[in-house]
Amino acid sequence: MSATETSLRVVVRARPMNSRETREGARKCVEYYENTGQIVINDSATFAFDSVFPDTVDQETVYEKTAFPLLDRIFAGFNATVLAYGQTGSGKTYTMGTEDNDGTDEMRRGIIPRLVNALFQRIMQTQVPESFKVTVSMYEVYGDNVYDLLRPDKVKLNVHGDEKNCTIVNLTAVPVIDLKGALKQLATGCHYRTKAETAMNAMSSRSHAVFTLFVEKTATPDCDSAFSAKLQLVDLAGSERLKKTEAEGNRMKEGININAGLLILSQVIAALATKQKHIPYRNSVITRVLQDSLGGNSYTVFLACISPADTNSQETLNTLRYADRAKQIKNKPIVNKNPKAEEIAVLQAQIKRLQKENGDLRQGIAPSDTKFNDMANTAEILSLKDEVARKSEELRERAIKQSECIVRINALTQRNGRLEADKTKLSIMLSDVRSAILNEEMIEPSELVRSIVQIVGESDASTMLAEEDQDETAGAMGSSDETMYDAERLPELQAELDELEKQLP
Ligand SMILES: Nc1ncnc2c1ncn2[C@@H]1O[C@H](COP(=O)(O)OP(=O)(O)OP(=O)(O)O)[C@@H](O)[C@H]1O
């Protein structure tokens, strides 16, 4: 299935000044222009984002303008991610809702509980809520390791994968049926997440935490097709200046590790933004697990959290630069479903069920399915069989057309190669003739014309052969730009030949 490129949505949220900043006599150094999404720092640097949220904006507004629109994507079968980035103490955990709370404090409620609530409400509004299955998982990346946060022993997990895919092996996935169940798992994960007090934040997250909801929808005969979608909610550890956090010992080691992971993340963002061939995802675990969300198959919102205080202006400027680069990243989300296979599976299931009912009827057994009375068994089975056969035939024909196209593309590629070789030969000959004329050397015209005619003759022959190939597959492809290109080459070669003849003495 082809995918359309889409840019990351980038939003910036400022938290209010905290008591430390007020105590230090800090002043606000950021101005916001909500209508245009612009933000000015230190009266000098201006940035523009999809949205900016000044320190007065509440949790609900931030949720509605950032995460809520992703729900439609999820229900259309796409993957989605919200990724919170920012300096330590800038409000990532608060905004994401990756906190140890039961979600009852309405004002403080962050993105995760609000989004999970809306997800289950939406499921309940569908025709067949039972056709949805939701599972959650939560892990942290601490140092360069991944730990399962839904297990009390916080087991260390292996990450497998290549350039394209990344899987966390044996990650706990808990089925949940409502908001309460999901929040219970979130609370467990938050409880086991590594946190510690630093001079910058009394409850600083020392790891990157990823809360994931897997939504699976199975097809039912009476409603639309199946899909699966993954919703990743990422609360990164904060970048920090070790001097400011006054970190020592373990805290200092953690800080160094956090900064190292975030540095590689910035390199990945820079490489994606400048469309480099090699993206250094594999250089750290956090970039490996986020591969899908950055430059991959996901609708992603990059949420940059900042402090408004001038005492943190350098960190804020860095965050805004980071976010500005993230705007250049393009993802290619694709729907995680195969509608044709899905339809065939549904029809086959119906045939099986109807065949069984038919067999039961012949033996005088009443069918247990209450839908029985609505169905004209035999006729329906036959029409369903026809439908399956028709769809299989359609798929087979498409496969044949595809292979015909491949054959023709190969033929055209070969032919273009031959024409290029002819062109090179004629150019060499032309330059030989030019230098002969310049050097006033004798040229045997008949010899020269013979060589040229030979080249053009070979070209004609190979063109005819290639055209025979083309005729065989023309029905499958119709005309194409390559065909036009090839057809125009012969007159061009003829013109080169005429030109050569004119230059002869
Ligand atoms: N928008 C806000 N309104 C009110 N309080 C906020 C806001 N944002 C953050 N806070 C408060 O600021 C403090 C630091 O926030 P938080 O823990 O979310 O920062 P963080 O970026 O996750 O930090 P770290 O990277 O160190 O984990 C918390 O006490 C939090 O309640």
Ligand as a Chemical Component Dictionary entry (heavy atoms), coordinates in Angstrom:
data_LIG
# 
_chem_comp.id                   LIG 
_chem_comp.type                 NON-POLYMER 
_chem_comp.pdbx_formal_charge   0 
_chem_comp.three_letter_code    LIG 
# 
loop_
_chem_comp_atom.comp_id 
_chem_comp_atom.atom_id 
_chem_comp_atom.alt_atom_id 
_chem_comp_atom.type_symbol 
_chem_comp_atom.charge 
_chem_comp_atom.model_Cartn_x 
_chem_comp_atom.model_Cartn_y 
_chem_comp_atom.model_Cartn_z 
_chem_comp_atom.pdbx_ordinal 
LIG N1  N1  N 0 1.946  23.508 33.100 1  
LIG C1  C1  C 0 2.189  23.315 34.397 2  
LIG N2  N2  N 0 1.370  23.836 35.328 3  
LIG C2  C2  C 0 1.618  23.638 36.629 4  
LIG N3  N3  N 0 2.668  22.932 37.121 5  
LIG C3  C3  C 0 3.514  22.389 36.235 6  
LIG C4  C4  C 0 3.329  22.541 34.830 7  
LIG N4  N4  N 0 4.311  21.907 34.218 8  
LIG C5  C5  C 0 5.080  21.362 35.166 9  
LIG N5  N5  N 0 4.609  21.648 36.374 10 
LIG C6  C6  C 0 5.226  21.263 37.656 11 
LIG O1  O1  O 0 6.626  21.435 37.502 12 
LIG C7  C7  C 0 7.332  20.369 38.120 13 
LIG C8  C8  C 0 8.263  19.701 37.108 14 
LIG O2  O2  O 0 7.475  19.125 36.084 15 
LIG P1  P1  P 0 7.759  17.695 35.468 16 
LIG O3  O3  O 0 8.147  16.723 36.530 17 
LIG O4  O4  O 0 6.603  17.357 34.625 18 
LIG O5  O5  O 0 9.035  18.038 34.613 19 
LIG P2  P2  P 0 9.841  17.054 33.645 20 
LIG O6  O6  O 0 10.114 17.828 32.421 21 
LIG O7  O7  O 0 9.133  15.775 33.478 22 
LIG O8  O8  O 0 11.179 16.868 34.443 23 
LIG P3  P3  P 0 12.273 15.670 34.410 24 
LIG O9  O9  O 0 12.835 15.646 33.060 25 
LIG O10 O10 O 0 13.268 16.069 35.441 26 
LIG O11 O11 O 0 11.544 14.441 34.770 27 
LIG C9  C9  C 0 6.301  19.439 38.683 28 
LIG O12 O12 O 0 6.115  19.717 40.055 29 
LIG C10 C10 C 0 5.040  19.773 37.932 30 
LIG O13 O13 O 0 3.875  19.529 38.680 31 
# 
loop_
_chem_comp_bond.comp_id 
_chem_comp_bond.atom_id_1 
_chem_comp_bond.atom_id_2 
_chem_comp_bond.value_order 
_chem_comp_bond.pdbx_ordinal 
LIG N1  C1  SING 1  
LIG C1  N2  SING 2  
LIG C1  C4  DOUB 3  
LIG N2  C2  DOUB 4  
LIG C2  N3  SING 5  
LIG N3  C3  DOUB 6  
LIG C3  C4  SING 7  
LIG C3  N5  SING 8  
LIG C4  N4  SING 9  
LIG N4  C5  DOUB 10 
LIG C5  N5  SING 11 
LIG N5  C6  SING 12 
LIG C6  O1  SING 13 
LIG C6  C10 SING 14 
LIG O1  C7  SING 15 
LIG C7  C8  SING 16 
LIG C7  C9  SING 17 
LIG C8  O2  SING 18 
LIG O2  P1  SING 19 
LIG P1  O3  DOUB 20 
LIG P1  O4  SING 21 
LIG P1  O5  SING 22 
LIG O5  P2  SING 23 
LIG P2  O6  DOUB 24 
LIG P2  O7  SING 25 
LIG P2  O8  SING 26 
LIG O8  P3  SING 27 
LIG P3  O9  DOUB 28 
LIG P3  O10 SING 29 
LIG P3  O11 SING 30 
LIG C9  O12 SING 31 
LIG C9  C10 SING 32 
LIG C10 O13 SING 33 
# 
